[in-house]
């Protein structure tokens, strides 16, 4: 489409989505190349395809800044409208077990791809994806009263939560 109708359709499609994601890692340690790559891929995929909408607040498109503050994941959300960003604080404590298990399975997976047979790698990868899905569902449920997201958006946000949890 072109002209005003095309612009209106594009604007409407962007109302419920993220158009920018920034990770504030000012207090973070230096990341390994693998972790930095996972972060870049998650952000790229998130921008390309997402469903993100404030339950109560201005319409999008949205810009998201993620950072850790104490033991909370902070979502600072701005829309095209002027004003202060919406701030959503999500306690990280309920995710600790899933993140710890996810990191352990990821370490096992990366070690296995060097020497293990394909069937073993596939089994470990299934476990890794299962934990990732579990964390994604929990993230979506805990945000539901403030931010509406779909499963794929929750998966990518869970990846970014994990990146921000890496200590070194």
LINBELZI-V770643 format. One record per residue. RES is the residue in one small letter. OMEGA is omega in whole degrees, -180 to 180 (999 if undefined). NEAR is the number of other C-alpha atoms within 10 Angstrom. Layout:
BEGIN
RES|OMEGA|NEAR ; RES|OMEGA|NEAR
END
This chain:
BEGIN
x|177|9 ; x|177|8 ; x|-175|7 ; x|-180|9 ; x|178|10 ; x|178|11 ; x|180|12 ; x|179|13 ; x|179|12 ; x|179|12 ; x|179|13 ; x|179|14 ; x|-178|13 ; x|-178|19 ; x|-178|20 ; x|-178|19 ; x|174|24 ; x|175|24 ; x|178|19 ; x|176|17 ; x|179|17 ; x|176|12 ; x|177|17 ; x|180|13 ; x|-175|14 ; x|-180|8 ; x|-175|10 ; x|176|15 ; x|177|11 ; x|-177|12 ; x|174|16 ; x|178|10 ; x|180|9 ; x|-180|9 ; x|178|16 ; x|178|13 ; x|179|12 ; x|179|16 ; x|-180|22 ; x|-180|13 ; x|-179|15 ; x|179|21 ; x|179|19 ; x|-179|14 ; x|179|14 ; x|179|23 ; x|-178|18 ; x|-176|12 ; x|178|13 ; x|172|20 ; x|-171|20 ; x|-178|23 ; x|173|23 ; x|-180|22 ; x|175|14 ; x|-178|11 ; x|-178|12 ; x|175|17 ; x|178|19 ; x|8|23 ; x|-174|22 ; x|169|24 ; x|-175|19 ; x|172|20 ; x|179|17 ; x|175|20 ; x|175|22 ; x|175|22 ; x|-173|12 ; x|179|9 ; x|-180|12 ; x|171|14 ; x|-177|18 ; x|174|20 ; x|172|20 ; x|-170|18 ; x|175|23 ; x|176|23 ; x|179|21 ; x|-179|12 ; x|178|12 ; x|174|8 ; x|180|8 ; x|176|10 ; x|169|15 ; x|-178|16 ; x|177|14 ; x|179|16 ; x|-178|15 ; x|178|17 ; x|-177|15 ; x|-176|17 ; x|-180|10 ; x|-179|13 ; x|-172|17 ; x|-178|13 ; x|-179|11 ; x|-180|16 ; x|179|24 ; x|179|15 ; x|179|15 ; x|178|21 ; x|179|16 ; x|180|12 ; x|178|19 ; x|177|17 ; x|179|12 ; x|180|15 ; x|-178|20 ; x|175|13 ; x|-177|12 ; x|-176|17 ; x|178|15 ; x|-172|9 ; x|-172|10 ; x|175|12 ; x|-178|10 ; x|-179|11 ; x|178|9 ; x|179|14 ; x|-179|18 ; x|179|15 ; x|179|11 ; x|-179|19 ; x|177|19 ; x|177|13 ; x|179|16 ; x|179|21 ; x|178|15 ; x|178|13 ; x|179|19 ; x|177|22 ; x|179|17 ; x|178|17 ; x|-180|26 ; x|179|23 ; x|179|17 ; x|179|17 ; x|179|22 ; x|180|20 ; x|-177|14 ; x|177|14 ; x|-167|17 ; x|-178|13 ; x|-180|11 ; x|-176|15 ; x|176|18 ; x|178|18 ; x|174|23 ; x|-175|14 ; x|-179|15 ; x|177|17 ; x|178|23 ; x|179|26 ; x|-178|23 ; x|177|23 ; x|176|22 ; x|175|24 ; x|-179|21 ; x|174|21 ; x|179|22 ; x|179|21 ; x|-179|20 ; x|-180|22 ; x|-178|17 ; x|-176|15 ; x|-178|9 ; x|999|8
END
